[in-house]
Amino acid sequence: MKKIISSLFLSSVLFMAMSVSANADVSCQPIYGGGETCIQVGNVFINKTVQNPQTGSFVDNLGVNDPKHSPSSNVTFQITVTNNGGNTISKVTVKDILPQFVDFVSGTGNFDSNSKTLTFEVGDLKAGESRTFTVVGKTQTQDKFSQGITCVVNQSTANNNGQESSDNAQFCIEKPVLGEVTTKGGLKVFPSQPVTKAPATGPEMLGLLGLIPSGALGFYLRKRASK
């Protein structure tokens, strides 16, 4: 009997440990350009998106083959926090970490320039409720980029009593080629090429000038013969 009770007790402890572990498990997937996109199992869900510079729509990630942002341009992000639980959550602490080559422009909360982190709180989030917040950054000037295309990852986290959910959004920055002009829609405009062929009246005039001495000599000989 004691063995049965002991086995039941151990099973209960193991079940509770597995339940706690399940609530803290994080499922992460690597994305191109570095970092991971992660979603934690729990009551708080966070979704991070970035605006497509051509269409204006918000997407999870912009890869190396997608439309790219240019240096010295604004990049707009959206952070959506959702309460997946059955009760109201009194406070969720959200942190948004800007990546390298991106400076802070605007957003709700307090921004720490040293850690490049924006922090704000979401209060009284009802069961099933979602709230969306906008953060705007600006890519740095062209001289800061050594490569033609640079991909970076922006990370956001939402913390509720130790339960943390996180998500990332990737986008790429393309450094224009020297002498290349880019339109607002992202299309490349190349400058007109200089004309290297000489005008039709150029070389032919040299031949005509060469006939002048011959004509003058003929006129002189004809005049002398008539004397």
PATIVEX-44047 format. One line per 2 residues: number of its first residue (from 1); their letters; for each residue x, z, y of N, C-alpha, C. Coordinates in Angstrom, 2 decimals. Atoms other than C-alpha are relative to their C-alpha. Example, Ala and Ser with C-alpha at 12.3 -4.5 7.8 and 13.67 -1.06 7.14 Angstrom:
BEGIN
1	as	0.89/0.00/-1.19/12.30/7.80/-4.50/0.90/0.00/1.20; -0.82/-0.06/-1.19/13.67/7.14/-1.06/-0.77/0.73/1.09
//
This chain:
BEGIN
1	mk	0.83/0.00/-1.21/0.00/0.00/0.00/0.87/0.00/1.26; -0.89/-0.05/-1.15/2.83/0.87/2.36/0.65/-1.35/0.25
3	ki	-0.61/1.31/-0.15/4.42/-2.50/1.64/-0.96/-0.99/0.67; 1.00/0.90/-0.59/1.17/-4.28/2.54/-0.15/0.26/1.49
5	is	0.13/-0.37/-1.42/0.81/-2.35/5.80/1.23/-0.45/0.78; -1.24/0.41/-0.66/4.46/-3.02/6.64/0.03/-1.50/0.21
7	sl	0.01/1.46/-0.11/4.02/-6.73/5.97/-0.97/-0.46/1.08; 0.98/0.35/-1.03/0.90/-6.89/8.14/0.54/0.30/1.38
9	fl	-0.57/-0.38/-1.30/2.71/-5.07/10.96/1.05/-1.01/0.45; -1.04/0.97/-0.34/5.68/-7.44/10.83/-0.61/-1.35/0.36
11	ss	0.67/1.27/-0.29/3.34/-10.43/10.77/-0.61/0.02/1.39; 0.61/-0.12/-1.32/1.52/-9.14/13.85/1.05/-0.09/1.10
13	vl	-1.08/0.04/-0.99/4.79/-8.58/15.73/0.53/-1.42/0.15; -0.51/1.37/-0.03/6.00/-12.05/14.77/-0.97/-0.93/0.71
15	fm	1.02/0.83/-0.64/2.71/-13.62/15.88/0.01/0.20/1.51; -0.04/-0.29/-1.43/2.89/-11.86/19.25/1.24/-0.61/0.64
17	am	-1.24/0.57/-0.53/6.50/-12.97/19.73/-0.12/-1.51/0.14; 0.19/1.45/-0.06/5.55/-16.56/18.93/-0.94/-0.37/1.13
19	sv	0.94/0.27/-1.08/2.64/-16.37/21.39/0.69/0.08/1.35; -0.72/-0.15/-1.26/4.88/-15.11/24.19/0.96/-1.16/0.19
21	sa	-0.95/1.12/-0.09/7.46/-17.77/23.35/-0.71/-1.28/0.35; 0.75/1.23/-0.29/4.79/-20.49/23.45/-0.35/-0.10/1.46
23	na	0.35/0.01/-1.41/3.75/-19.43/26.93/1.19/-0.28/0.89; -1.20/0.18/-0.81/7.36/-19.67/28.10/0.74/-1.28/-0.34
25	dv	-0.68/1.22/0.39/8.30/-22.93/26.34/-0.09/-1.05/1.10; -0.04/1.07/-0.99/9.34/-25.80/28.57/0.32/-1.30/-0.70
27	sc	-0.24/1.31/0.56/9.10/-29.43/27.56/0.64/-0.87/1.07; -0.75/0.77/-1.00/11.74/-31.49/29.40/0.42/-1.34/-0.57
29	qp	-0.47/1.32/0.37/12.62/-35.16/29.32/0.97/-0.49/1.06; -0.96/0.52/-0.99/15.71/-36.71/30.96/-0.53/-1.26/0.65
31	iy	0.37/1.21/-0.70/15.17/-39.40/33.57/1.26/-0.64/0.55; -1.17/0.75/-0.46/17.52/-42.10/34.78/0.45/0.49/1.36
33	gg	-0.54/-0.43/-1.28/19.80/-41.04/37.60/0.33/1.47/0.04; -0.32/-1.42/0.04/20.14/-37.42/36.51/-1.22/0.88/0.07
35	ge	1.11/-0.95/-0.05/17.93/-34.39/36.08/-0.99/-0.20/-1.13; 1.04/0.05/1.01/14.87/-33.83/33.95/-1.35/0.19/0.65
37	tc	1.36/-0.28/-0.43/11.14/-33.89/34.40/-0.59/1.00/-0.98; 0.39/-1.11/0.87/9.75/-30.62/33.04/-1.39/0.52/0.36
39	iq	1.31/-0.62/-0.19/6.31/-29.12/32.55/-0.08/1.22/-0.90; 0.07/-1.22/0.79/5.91/-25.51/31.43/-1.43/0.29/-0.42
41	vg	1.31/-0.40/0.50/3.02/-24.35/29.29/-0.37/1.32/0.65; 0.42/-1.22/-0.70/1.12/-21.76/31.33/-1.21/-0.30/0.87
43	nv	1.18/0.16/-0.84/-1.62/-21.28/33.90/0.24/-0.85/1.23; -0.31/0.75/-1.22/0.19/-23.02/36.76/0.66/-1.32/-0.37
45	fi	-0.54/1.34/0.24/0.82/-26.76/36.67/0.39/-0.60/1.33; -0.46/0.64/-1.23/2.86/-28.61/39.30/0.33/-1.46/-0.29
47	nk	-0.26/1.43/0.14/3.04/-32.38/39.76/0.67/-0.51/1.27; -0.78/0.52/-1.14/5.65/-34.03/42.01/-0.02/-1.52/-0.04
49	tv	0.03/1.46/-0.09/5.25/-37.65/43.19/0.73/-0.44/1.26; -0.70/0.58/-1.13/7.11/-39.94/45.58/-0.71/-1.29/0.40
51	qn	0.73/1.17/-0.50/5.69/-42.72/47.76/0.81/-1.27/-0.20; -0.61/1.32/0.15/6.45/-46.33/46.88/0.15/-0.63/1.38
53	pq	-0.20/0.50/-1.36/8.01/-47.87/50.04/-0.67/-1.34/0.27; 0.65/1.29/-0.19/6.29/-51.22/49.45/-1.52/0.10/-0.05
55	tg	1.45/-0.06/0.19/2.79/-50.34/48.20/-0.64/1.19/0.71; 0.56/-1.20/-0.62/2.38/-46.90/49.81/-0.64/0.96/-0.98
57	sf	0.60/-0.88/1.00/1.05/-45.43/46.56/1.02/1.03/-0.48; -0.87/-1.06/0.48/2.43/-42.22/45.07/0.14/-0.10/-1.52
59	vd	-0.29/0.16/1.43/4.11/-42.44/41.66/0.91/1.14/-0.45; -0.83/-1.08/0.54/5.95/-40.04/39.35/1.48/-0.24/0.26
61	nl	-1.41/0.35/-0.18/9.29/-41.86/39.58/0.13/-1.45/0.45; -0.37/1.37/-0.37/10.88/-44.97/41.11/1.38/-0.26/-0.59
63	gv	-1.26/0.29/0.68/13.58/-46.40/38.84/0.84/-1.01/0.74; -0.95/0.90/-0.63/16.49/-48.67/39.60/-0.57/-1.41/0.17
65	nd	0.63/1.32/-0.11/14.28/-51.75/39.08/-1.25/0.00/0.86; 1.18/-0.11/-0.86/11.49/-50.49/41.35/0.41/-0.16/1.46
67	pk	-0.33/0.07/-1.44/11.23/-50.86/45.16/0.84/1.20/0.43; -0.95/-1.04/-0.40/13.95/-48.87/46.88/-0.14/0.35/1.48
69	hs	-0.06/-0.42/-1.40/14.23/-46.89/50.09/1.34/-0.45/0.58; -1.22/0.41/-0.69/16.84/-47.83/52.66/0.58/1.18/0.76
71	ps	-0.58/-1.08/-0.80/19.27/-45.61/54.61/-0.75/0.19/1.32; 0.66/-0.37/-1.27/17.84/-43.83/57.69/-1.49/-0.29/-0.02
73	sn	1.45/0.22/0.09/14.26/-44.16/56.42/-0.68/1.25/-0.57; 0.75/-1.15/0.48/11.57/-41.55/55.74/-0.45/-0.20/-1.45
75	vt	0.49/-0.02/1.37/10.66/-40.63/52.16/-1.07/1.08/-0.09; 1.12/-0.94/0.05/7.27/-38.98/51.58/-0.29/0.41/-1.44
77	fq	0.30/-0.56/1.32/6.55/-36.70/48.62/-1.34/0.73/0.06; 1.20/-0.82/0.14/3.38/-35.01/47.38/0.21/1.00/-1.14
79	it	-0.08/-1.06/1.00/3.29/-31.69/45.50/-1.41/0.50/-0.26; 1.34/-0.46/0.37/0.07/-30.86/43.62/0.12/1.19/-0.94
81	vt	-0.02/-1.23/0.80/-0.39/-27.31/42.29/-1.40/0.23/-0.56; 1.29/-0.14/0.68/-3.17/-26.73/39.73/-0.04/1.30/-0.80
83	nn	0.24/-1.20/0.80/-4.58/-23.53/38.20/-0.72/-0.42/-1.28; 0.59/0.39/1.28/-5.17/-24.32/34.53/-0.65/1.17/-0.73
85	gg	0.57/-1.18/0.65/-6.31/-20.77/33.73/-1.47/0.20/0.32; 1.41/-0.29/-0.21/-9.73/-19.20/33.75/-0.27/0.97/1.13
87	nt	0.16/-0.96/-1.08/-9.12/-16.73/36.59/0.72/-0.47/1.26; -0.64/0.32/-1.27/-8.17/-16.96/40.25/1.42/0.57/0.04
89	is	-1.39/-0.44/-0.15/-4.41/-16.76/40.90/0.21/0.39/1.46; -0.11/-0.51/-1.37/-3.66/-14.64/43.95/1.15/-0.65/0.77
91	kv	-1.14/0.58/-0.72/-0.26/-16.14/44.76/0.88/-0.82/-0.92; -0.96/0.87/0.68/1.92/-19.03/43.63/1.10/-0.33/1.00
93	tv	-1.13/0.33/-0.87/5.40/-19.47/45.11/0.57/-1.36/-0.39; -0.45/1.38/0.25/6.41/-23.11/45.42/1.33/-0.22/0.72
95	kd	-1.28/0.37/-0.59/9.96/-24.32/46.03/0.27/-1.48/-0.23; -0.32/1.42/0.09/10.97/-27.89/46.77/1.46/-0.18/0.43
97	il	-1.44/0.14/-0.25/14.68/-28.75/46.55/0.32/-1.46/0.28; -0.33/1.38/-0.37/15.77/-31.87/48.42/1.33/-0.40/-0.63
99	pq	-1.24/0.45/0.64/18.46/-33.97/46.73/1.07/-0.37/1.02; -1.09/0.48/-0.84/21.78/-35.16/48.11/-0.42/-1.29/0.70
101	fv	0.27/1.19/-0.81/21.59/-37.87/50.81/-1.38/0.02/0.65; 1.33/-0.09/-0.60/18.14/-36.65/51.95/-0.07/1.25/0.87
103	df	0.14/-1.11/-0.94/17.49/-34.45/55.01/-1.47/0.34/0.20; 1.38/-0.47/-0.19/14.36/-32.39/55.72/-0.56/-0.48/1.34
105	vs	0.71/0.42/-1.22/11.83/-33.73/58.26/-1.18/0.92/0.26; 1.19/-0.83/-0.22/8.54/-31.86/57.77/-0.58/0.45/-1.34
107	gt	0.66/-0.53/1.19/6.52/-29.78/55.32/-0.43/1.43/0.23; 0.51/-1.36/-0.11/4.59/-26.53/54.90/1.04/1.02/-0.47
109	gn	-0.87/-1.08/0.44/6.62/-23.31/54.72/1.29/0.10/0.78; -1.30/-0.23/-0.63/10.20/-22.32/55.53/1.08/-0.79/-0.72
111	fd	-1.06/0.81/0.58/13.18/-24.61/55.01/1.35/0.65/0.22; -1.36/-0.54/-0.04/16.65/-23.27/54.18/0.97/-1.17/-0.06
113	sn	-0.89/1.15/-0.07/19.19/-25.86/55.31/1.23/0.16/-0.89; -1.18/-0.22/0.85/22.00/-24.25/53.29/-0.26/-0.40/-1.45
115	sk	0.35/0.34/1.38/20.24/-24.61/49.94/-0.88/-1.25/-0.08; 0.88/1.17/-0.08/18.11/-27.58/51.11/-1.30/0.25/-0.76
117	tl	1.19/-0.40/0.74/15.08/-25.71/49.77/-1.14/0.37/0.95; 1.22/-0.34/-0.73/11.56/-25.60/51.22/-0.82/0.95/-0.86
119	tf	0.76/-1.00/0.74/9.57/-22.50/50.19/-1.32/0.29/0.70; 1.31/-0.36/-0.55/5.85/-21.85/50.66/-0.86/0.62/-1.09
121	ev	0.88/-0.69/0.95/3.04/-19.87/49.03/-1.39/-0.61/0.00; 1.39/0.45/0.18/-0.33/-20.94/47.67/-0.80/1.22/-0.42
123	gd	0.77/-1.20/0.28/-2.90/-18.13/47.77/-1.41/-0.27/-0.48; 1.38/0.05/0.50/-6.19/-17.54/45.95/-0.35/-1.37/-0.57
125	lk	0.25/1.29/0.67/-6.01/-20.62/43.75/-1.00/0.24/-1.13; 1.09/-0.25/0.96/-9.31/-20.65/41.84/0.23/-0.75/-1.31
127	ag	-0.13/0.63/1.32/-9.64/-21.59/38.18/-0.38/-1.47/0.08; 0.24/1.44/-0.02/-9.37/-25.36/37.80/0.25/-0.67/1.33
129	es	-0.20/0.57/-1.33/-8.53/-25.82/41.48/1.40/-0.61/0.14; -1.27/0.65/-0.31/-5.78/-28.18/42.70/0.15/-0.13/1.51
131	rt	-0.31/0.19/-1.42/-4.11/-28.31/46.10/1.25/-0.87/0.13; -1.09/0.95/-0.18/-1.82/-31.05/47.37/0.67/0.22/1.36
133	ft	-0.79/-0.21/-1.21/0.96/-30.63/49.93/0.97/-1.18/0.17; -0.87/1.14/-0.31/3.07/-33.29/51.68/1.32/0.49/0.58
135	vv	-1.35/-0.28/-0.49/6.82/-33.09/52.26/0.65/-1.32/0.38; -0.65/1.23/-0.48/8.74/-35.67/54.29/1.50/0.25/0.17
137	gk	-1.45/-0.04/-0.16/12.48/-36.24/54.05/0.49/-1.30/0.61; -0.59/1.21/-0.58/14.81/-38.80/55.60/1.35/-0.26/-0.65
139	tq	-1.27/0.35/0.60/17.63/-40.64/53.88/1.08/-0.05/1.08; -1.09/-0.05/-0.97/21.02/-40.33/55.53/0.46/-1.40/0.40
141	tq	-0.43/1.28/-0.56/22.80/-43.06/57.46/0.81/-0.81/-1.01; -0.61/0.94/0.94/24.33/-46.09/55.79/1.44/0.36/-0.37
143	dk	-1.41/-0.31/0.27/27.93/-44.86/56.08/0.19/1.12/-1.02; -0.09/-1.09/0.98/27.13/-41.92/53.75/-0.03/-0.51/-1.44
145	fs	0.15/0.56/1.35/26.60/-44.26/50.78/1.19/-0.89/-0.34; -1.15/0.79/0.44/29.59/-45.63/48.88/-0.40/-1.09/-0.99
147	qg	0.47/0.98/0.97/27.53/-47.57/46.33/-1.16/-0.79/0.56; 1.11/0.83/-0.44/25.01/-50.35/46.72/-1.34/0.65/-0.26
149	it	1.25/-0.67/0.38/22.26/-48.42/44.89/0.32/1.42/-0.46; -0.19/-1.40/0.36/22.10/-44.62/44.66/-1.36/0.60/-0.38
151	cv	1.25/-0.61/0.46/19.37/-42.85/42.62/0.14/1.53/0.04; -0.01/-1.46/-0.13/18.52/-39.19/43.35/-1.29/0.58/-0.55
153	vn	1.15/-0.68/0.60/16.09/-36.62/41.96/-0.42/1.17/0.88; 0.56/-1.10/-0.78/13.83/-34.29/43.96/-0.76/0.95/-0.93
155	qs	0.58/-0.97/0.93/12.80/-31.08/42.14/-0.92/0.98/0.72; 0.94/-1.00/-0.51/9.82/-28.77/42.71/-0.33/1.00/-1.11
157	ta	0.37/-1.03/0.96/8.92/-25.47/41.02/-1.17/0.82/0.56; 1.11/-0.89/-0.37/5.82/-23.23/41.04/0.08/1.24/-0.88
159	nn	-0.19/-1.25/0.73/6.16/-19.57/40.06/-1.18/0.93/0.21; 1.09/-0.97/-0.05/3.36/-17.16/39.21/0.30/1.14/-0.96
161	ng	-0.30/-1.18/0.80/4.39/-13.69/38.02/0.98/-0.31/-1.14; -1.01/0.29/1.00/7.42/-15.05/36.19/-0.26/-1.25/-0.82
163	qe	0.29/1.25/0.68/5.65/-18.07/34.73/0.30/-1.15/0.96; -0.45/1.06/-0.90/7.31/-21.14/36.18/-0.25/-1.38/-0.58
165	ss	0.22/1.40/0.33/6.29/-24.77/36.10/0.86/-0.84/0.92; -0.86/0.83/-0.85/8.57/-27.53/37.38/-0.22/-1.47/-0.30
167	dn	0.12/1.45/0.17/8.50/-31.26/37.92/0.95/-0.68/0.97; -0.95/0.75/-0.82/10.84/-33.89/39.37/-0.57/-1.37/0.37
169	aq	0.32/1.37/-0.39/10.50/-37.20/41.19/1.29/-0.71/0.37; -1.21/0.77/-0.26/13.25/-39.81/41.17/-0.31/-1.20/0.89
171	fc	0.10/1.24/-0.77/13.79/-42.61/43.69/1.41/-0.49/0.28; -1.32/0.60/-0.22/16.64/-44.94/44.61/0.12/-0.49/1.44
173	ie	-0.32/0.43/-1.36/18.31/-45.82/47.91/0.96/-1.17/-0.10; -0.84/1.20/0.06/19.78/-49.29/48.43/0.69/-0.23/1.34
175	kp	-0.80/0.27/-1.20/22.58/-49.87/50.91/0.03/-1.50/0.25; 0.03/1.45/-0.27/22.12/-53.28/52.60/1.39/-0.60/-0.02
177	vl	-1.26/0.73/-0.03/24.85/-55.87/52.17/0.32/-0.35/1.45; -0.43/0.30/-1.36/26.89/-56.48/55.33/-0.47/-1.39/0.41
179	ge	0.51/1.27/-0.49/25.24/-59.23/57.37/-1.38/-0.34/-0.51; 1.32/0.24/0.57/21.99/-58.93/55.43/-1.05/0.77/0.80
181	vt	1.10/-0.61/-0.75/18.73/-58.21/57.26/-1.17/0.22/-0.95; 1.14/-0.32/0.85/15.79/-56.49/55.53/-1.24/0.17/0.86
183	tk	1.25/-0.12/-0.73/12.19/-56.84/56.72/-0.67/1.32/-0.34; 0.73/-1.25/0.23/9.70/-53.97/56.84/-0.53/0.07/-1.41
185	gg	0.54/0.01/1.36/8.27/-55.07/53.50/1.05/0.04/-1.07; -1.06/-0.09/0.98/11.66/-54.93/51.85/0.62/-1.32/-0.40
187	lk	-0.56/1.31/0.33/12.31/-58.68/51.68/1.29/-0.22/0.77; -1.30/0.24/-0.62/15.85/-59.78/52.42/-0.02/-1.30/0.79
189	vf	-0.09/1.17/-0.86/16.46/-62.20/55.27/1.47/-0.29/0.23; -1.41/0.36/-0.14/19.76/-64.05/55.29/0.19/-0.82/1.27
191	ps	-0.25/0.74/-1.24/21.30/-65.40/58.54/0.26/-1.47/-0.27; -0.23/1.43/0.14/21.50/-69.16/59.13/1.48/-0.28/-0.13
193	qp	-1.39/0.34/0.24/24.71/-70.76/57.93/0.52/-0.93/1.09; -0.55/0.87/-1.03/27.02/-72.39/60.52/0.22/-1.42/-0.52
195	vt	-0.19/1.40/0.35/27.29/-76.20/60.54/1.49/-0.30/0.02; -1.44/0.29/0.11/30.75/-77.23/59.31/0.31/-1.48/0.14
197	ka	-0.22/1.44/-0.13/30.26/-81.04/59.51/0.03/-0.39/1.46; -0.13/0.44/-1.40/31.42/-82.66/62.75/-1.10/-0.98/0.34
199	pa	1.01/0.98/-0.41/28.86/-84.69/64.75/0.45/-1.42/-0.29; -0.29/1.40/0.35/28.62/-88.41/64.00/0.85/-0.69/1.04
201	tg	-0.76/0.66/-1.07/30.22/-89.30/67.35/1.42/0.52/0.09; -1.33/-0.61/-0.09/33.38/-87.28/66.64/1.12/-0.89/-0.47
203	pe	-1.15/0.75/0.50/35.90/-89.05/64.36/-0.02/-1.48/0.38; 0.08/1.43/-0.33/34.59/-92.56/65.17/0.58/-0.30/1.37
205	ml	-0.54/0.22/-1.34/35.62/-92.16/68.81/1.50/-0.15/-0.03; -1.45/0.13/0.10/39.25/-91.83/67.73/0.39/-1.43/-0.31
207	gl	-0.27/1.40/0.31/39.12/-95.34/66.27/-0.17/-0.90/1.21; 0.23/0.81/-1.20/37.68/-96.77/69.47/1.12/0.20/1.01
209	lg	-1.10/-0.26/-0.91/40.38/-95.09/71.53/1.27/-0.72/-0.45; -1.17/0.70/0.52/42.98/-96.67/69.25/0.00/-1.48/0.32
211	li	0.09/1.43/-0.33/41.73/-100.18/70.22/0.36/-0.28/1.45; -0.27/0.23/-1.44/42.37/-99.66/73.95/1.40/-0.57/0.23
213	ps	-1.34/0.60/-0.22/46.20/-100.30/73.83/0.09/-1.45/-0.47; -0.04/1.39/0.51/45.68/-103.45/71.72/-0.69/-0.95/0.96
215	ga	0.72/0.84/-0.96/43.17/-104.82/74.20/0.80/-0.22/1.26; -0.81/0.13/-1.23/45.43/-104.12/77.15/1.18/-0.94/-0.21
217	lg	-1.13/0.88/0.29/48.38/-105.88/75.46/-0.44/-1.46/-0.07; 0.52/1.38/0.08/46.28/-108.95/74.70/-0.31/-0.56/1.37
219	fy	0.32/0.45/-1.36/45.07/-109.16/78.29/1.27/-0.34/0.77; -1.27/0.24/-0.71/48.68/-108.94/79.58/0.65/-1.30/-0.46
221	lr	-0.60/1.23/0.52/49.95/-111.72/77.28/-0.78/-1.23/0.44; 0.82/1.14/-0.41/47.04/-114.00/78.17/0.24/-0.32/1.47
223	kr	-0.22/0.22/-1.43/47.62/-113.52/81.89/1.37/-0.61/0.25; -1.36/0.53/-0.18/51.36/-114.24/81.54/0.09/-1.46/-0.45
225	as	-0.02/1.38/0.50/50.75/-117.45/79.56/-0.66/-0.95/0.98; 0.71/0.87/-0.95/48.45/-118.80/82.26/0.84/-0.32/1.22
227	k	-0.83/0.25/-1.18/51.23/-118.66/84.90/0.88/-1.23/-0.19
//
